């Protein structure tokens, strides 16, 4: 009988250990389930963040492409502006040369007019002297 009691005590002890192990395993299952739910929520959040970031990436890439096009257009306009500026500076140089030539022609003509005035004065004086001398001559 003592052996039966020992067996029962041993059996109760084993049942207690199994019961404690069962509680530990149940608690572990609950913890794992909770961790699994938390992980699943975290995965959903990360996937949502990934979608948002991908959308932002597409927006940034599209903006970058527009900026590249705008930069290319601006470079082209700048190059065209440089060509226009070069041509305008060339025209300005040619105009300055024409103006200098015309100014020289004006100065030459002014000088010629001045010479002609002097010649006219001299001729007028000579004419007056000739007329005066003709009036003094007897006829």
Residue frames relative to the residue before (quaternion, step in Angstrom):
aa qw qx qy qz dx dy dz
X 1.0000 0.0000 0.0000 0.0000 0.00 0.00 0.00
X 0.6071 0.5479 -0.3484 0.4581 3.41 1.05 -0.70
X 0.6272 0.5353 -0.3248 0.4631 3.48 1.04 -0.75
X 0.6301 0.5202 -0.3261 0.4754 3.56 1.05 -0.77
X 0.6518 0.5000 -0.3224 0.4704 3.55 0.97 -0.76
X 0.6332 0.5175 -0.3293 0.4720 3.54 1.02 -0.79
X 0.6435 0.5132 -0.3165 0.4714 3.53 0.99 -0.84
X 0.6532 0.4998 -0.3156 0.4732 3.57 0.95 -0.84
X 0.6520 0.5009 -0.3167 0.4729 3.57 0.92 -0.89
X 0.6509 0.5004 -0.3127 0.4777 3.55 0.97 -0.87
X 0.6452 0.5210 -0.3084 0.4660 3.55 1.00 -0.87
X 0.6476 0.5051 -0.3136 0.4766 3.61 0.97 -0.86
X 0.6400 0.5212 -0.3214 0.4642 3.55 1.00 -0.87
X 0.6546 0.4985 -0.3002 0.4826 3.55 0.96 -0.90
X 0.6413 0.5097 -0.3216 0.4749 3.61 0.98 -0.81
X 0.6344 0.5245 -0.3228 0.4671 3.59 1.01 -0.80
X 0.6539 0.5004 -0.3077 0.4768 3.56 0.98 -0.89
X 0.6593 0.5006 -0.3033 0.4719 3.56 0.95 -0.91
X 0.6387 0.5178 -0.3245 0.4676 3.56 1.01 -0.83
X 0.6499 0.4963 -0.3146 0.4819 3.62 0.95 -0.85
X 0.6503 0.5043 -0.3109 0.4755 3.59 0.97 -0.87
X 0.6276 0.5311 -0.3281 0.4651 3.58 1.03 -0.82
X 0.6523 0.4998 -0.3108 0.4777 3.61 0.96 -0.87
X 0.6381 0.5200 -0.3270 0.4643 3.58 1.00 -0.84
X 0.6706 0.4926 -0.2944 0.4700 3.55 0.93 -0.92
X 0.6370 0.5116 -0.3322 0.4713 3.60 0.99 -0.77
X 0.6480 0.5029 -0.3118 0.4796 3.57 0.98 -0.87
X 0.6413 0.5226 -0.3111 0.4678 3.58 1.02 -0.82
X 0.6340 0.5152 -0.3206 0.4793 3.58 1.05 -0.81
X 0.6430 0.5088 -0.3199 0.4748 3.60 0.96 -0.86
X 0.6562 0.5050 -0.3066 0.4695 3.57 0.95 -0.91
X 0.6575 0.5047 -0.3038 0.4698 3.58 0.95 -0.89
X 0.6369 0.5160 -0.3294 0.4686 3.59 0.97 -0.81
X 0.6512 0.5080 -0.3067 0.4731 3.57 0.95 -0.92
X 0.6549 0.5008 -0.3058 0.4763 3.56 0.95 -0.91
X 0.6321 0.5334 -0.3216 0.4611 3.57 1.05 -0.83
X 0.6508 0.5024 -0.3093 0.4779 3.59 0.98 -0.86
X 0.6471 0.5118 -0.3134 0.4702 3.57 0.95 -0.89
X 0.6580 0.5052 -0.3047 0.4679 3.57 0.95 -0.90
X 0.6429 0.5232 -0.3190 0.4596 3.57 1.02 -0.85
X 0.6395 0.5075 -0.3197 0.4809 3.58 1.01 -0.84
X 0.6502 0.5160 -0.3114 0.4627 3.57 0.97 -0.90
X 0.6303 0.5231 -0.3301 0.4692 3.60 1.00 -0.80
X 0.6533 0.5034 -0.3166 0.4686 3.59 0.93 -0.88
X 0.6403 0.5148 -0.3228 0.4698 3.60 0.98 -0.83
X 0.6692 0.5008 -0.2970 0.4617 3.56 0.92 -0.93
X 0.6432 0.5078 -0.3234 0.4732 3.58 1.00 -0.78
X 0.6326 0.5192 -0.3220 0.4760 3.57 1.04 -0.79
X 0.6507 0.5054 -0.3049 0.4777 3.57 0.96 -0.90
X 0.6333 0.5320 -0.3270 0.4571 3.55 1.01 -0.82
X 0.6471 0.5094 -0.3211 0.4676 3.61 0.93 -0.85
X 0.6554 0.5063 -0.3107 0.4665 3.58 0.94 -0.91
X 0.6703 0.4937 -0.2993 0.4662 3.57 0.93 -0.88
X 0.6312 0.5198 -0.3329 0.4698 3.57 1.05 -0.73
X 0.6273 0.5179 -0.3322 0.4774 3.59 1.02 -0.78
X 0.6562 0.4989 -0.3089 0.4744 3.58 0.94 -0.90
X 0.6243 0.5415 -0.3324 0.4544 3.56 1.02 -0.81
X 0.6553 0.5025 -0.3119 0.4699 3.59 0.94 -0.88
X 0.6406 0.5155 -0.3251 0.4672 3.57 1.01 -0.82
X 0.6684 0.4938 -0.2969 0.4703 3.58 0.92 -0.92
X 0.6475 0.5104 -0.3247 0.4635 3.59 0.97 -0.81
X 0.6445 0.5077 -0.3209 0.4731 3.58 0.99 -0.82
X 0.6424 0.5107 -0.3155 0.4765 3.58 0.98 -0.86
X 0.6380 0.5236 -0.3254 0.4614 3.57 0.97 -0.85
X 0.6509 0.5101 -0.3176 0.4640 3.59 0.95 -0.83
X 0.6413 0.5043 -0.3227 0.4799 3.59 0.99 -0.82
X 0.6511 0.5157 -0.3117 0.4615 3.58 0.98 -0.86
X 0.6199 0.5295 -0.3422 0.4671 3.60 1.05 -0.74
X 0.6570 0.5037 -0.3058 0.4702 3.57 0.94 -0.91
X 0.6571 0.5055 -0.3101 0.4654 3.58 0.93 -0.91
X 0.6400 0.5197 -0.3213 0.4659 3.57 1.00 -0.84
X 0.6437 0.5129 -0.3184 0.4703 3.57 0.97 -0.85
X 0.6529 0.5061 -0.3089 0.4714 3.59 0.97 -0.85
X 0.6621 0.5040 -0.3021 0.4652 3.57 0.96 -0.89
X 0.6327 0.5159 -0.3326 0.4721 3.58 1.02 -0.75
X 0.6452 0.5133 -0.3159 0.4695 3.55 0.99 -0.83
X 0.6530 0.5010 -0.3073 0.4776 3.58 0.96 -0.90
X 0.6395 0.5257 -0.3232 0.4585 3.57 1.00 -0.83
X 0.6484 0.5033 -0.3144 0.4768 3.56 0.98 -0.84
X 0.6419 0.5070 -0.3183 0.4791 3.59 0.97 -0.84
X 0.6381 0.5230 -0.3189 0.4665 3.57 1.01 -0.84
X 0.6374 0.5236 -0.3242 0.4631 3.57 1.02 -0.76
X 0.6452 0.5093 -0.3123 0.4763 3.56 1.01 -0.82
X 0.6461 0.5091 -0.3142 0.4739 3.56 0.95 -0.91
X 0.6519 0.5174 -0.3149 0.4563 3.58 0.91 -0.91
X 0.6388 0.5239 -0.3258 0.4596 3.58 0.94 -0.88
X 0.6739 0.4907 -0.2947 0.4671 3.58 0.89 -0.95
X 0.6561 0.5042 -0.3167 0.4638 3.58 0.98 -0.82
X 0.6427 0.5067 -0.3262 0.4731 3.59 0.98 -0.78
X 0.6173 0.5340 -0.3339 0.4715 3.57 1.08 -0.74
X 0.6595 0.4993 -0.2980 0.4763 3.57 0.96 -0.91
X 0.6281 0.5279 -0.3345 0.4636 3.59 1.01 -0.80
X 0.6489 0.5154 -0.3141 0.4633 3.58 0.95 -0.85
X 0.6591 0.4948 -0.3028 0.4787 3.56 0.97 -0.89
X 0.6444 0.5173 -0.3194 0.4638 3.59 1.00 -0.82
X 0.6387 0.5198 -0.3293 0.4621 3.58 0.96 -0.79
X 0.6393 0.5168 -0.3200 0.4709 3.55 1.03 -0.80
X 0.6467 0.5069 -0.3114 0.4774 3.59 0.99 -0.86
X 0.6451 0.5148 -0.3219 0.4639 3.58 0.96 -0.87
X 0.6476 0.5096 -0.3220 0.4660 3.59 0.92 -0.88
X 0.6468 0.5118 -0.3153 0.4694 3.59 0.99 -0.84
X 0.6694 0.4917 -0.2994 0.4696 3.58 0.93 -0.92
X 0.6320 0.5209 -0.3373 0.4641 3.59 1.00 -0.77
X 0.6411 0.5100 -0.3266 0.4714 3.57 0.99 -0.78
X 0.6412 0.5155 -0.3276 0.4646 3.57 1.02 -0.81
X 0.6294 0.5219 -0.3317 0.4705 3.61 1.02 -0.80
X 0.6559 0.5034 -0.3151 0.4659 3.59 0.91 -0.90
X 0.6473 0.5109 -0.3183 0.4676 3.60 0.97 -0.85
X 0.6698 0.4884 -0.3016 0.4711 3.59 0.94 -0.86
X 0.6116 0.5356 -0.3450 0.4691 3.59 1.05 -0.77
X 0.6550 0.5081 -0.3039 0.4695 3.55 0.96 -0.90
X 0.6509 0.5084 -0.3090 0.4715 3.56 1.00 -0.84
X 0.6367 0.5156 -0.3233 0.4736 3.59 0.98 -0.83
X 0.6411 0.5190 -0.3211 0.4653 3.58 0.96 -0.85
X 0.6510 0.5055 -0.3105 0.4736 3.58 0.99 -0.86
X 0.6570 0.5054 -0.3095 0.4660 3.56 0.99 -0.84
X 0.6178 0.5308 -0.3481 0.4641 3.60 1.04 -0.73
X 0.6563 0.5045 -0.3094 0.4680 3.56 0.94 -0.91
X 0.6497 0.5088 -0.3106 0.4717 3.55 1.01 -0.87
X 0.6414 0.5183 -0.3162 0.4691 3.58 1.01 -0.83
X 0.6411 0.5127 -0.3248 0.4697 3.57 0.99 -0.85
X 0.6628 0.5009 -0.3015 0.4679 3.54 0.89 -0.97
X 0.6553 0.5015 -0.3112 0.4714 3.57 0.96 -0.86
X 0.6386 0.5242 -0.3189 0.4644 3.59 1.00 -0.83
X 0.6581 0.4991 -0.3064 0.4732 3.54 0.97 -0.90
X 0.6546 0.5067 -0.3114 0.4667 3.56 0.99 -0.85
X 0.6285 0.5315 -0.3266 0.4646 3.56 1.02 -0.83
X 0.6587 0.5023 -0.3061 0.4692 3.55 0.93 -0.94
X 0.6492 0.5065 -0.3200 0.4686 3.58 0.99 -0.80
X 0.6524 0.5074 -0.3118 0.4686 3.58 1.02 -0.83
X 0.6485 0.5008 -0.3231 0.4735 3.58 0.96 -0.80
X 0.6481 0.5150 -0.3146 0.4645 3.54 0.97 -0.81
X 0.6830 0.4572 -0.2998 0.4844 3.52 0.94 -0.75
X 0.6097 0.5200 -0.3605 0.4774 3.63 1.08 -0.45
X 0.6441 0.5065 -0.3330 0.4666 3.56 0.94 -0.68
X 0.6792 0.4770 -0.3061 0.4663 3.56 0.98 -0.58
X 0.6012 0.5569 -0.3739 0.4344 3.56 1.08 -0.45
X 0.4354 -0.6898 0.5055 0.2814 3.60 -1.01 0.84
X 0.3383 -0.7453 0.5458 0.1794 3.46 -1.08 0.65
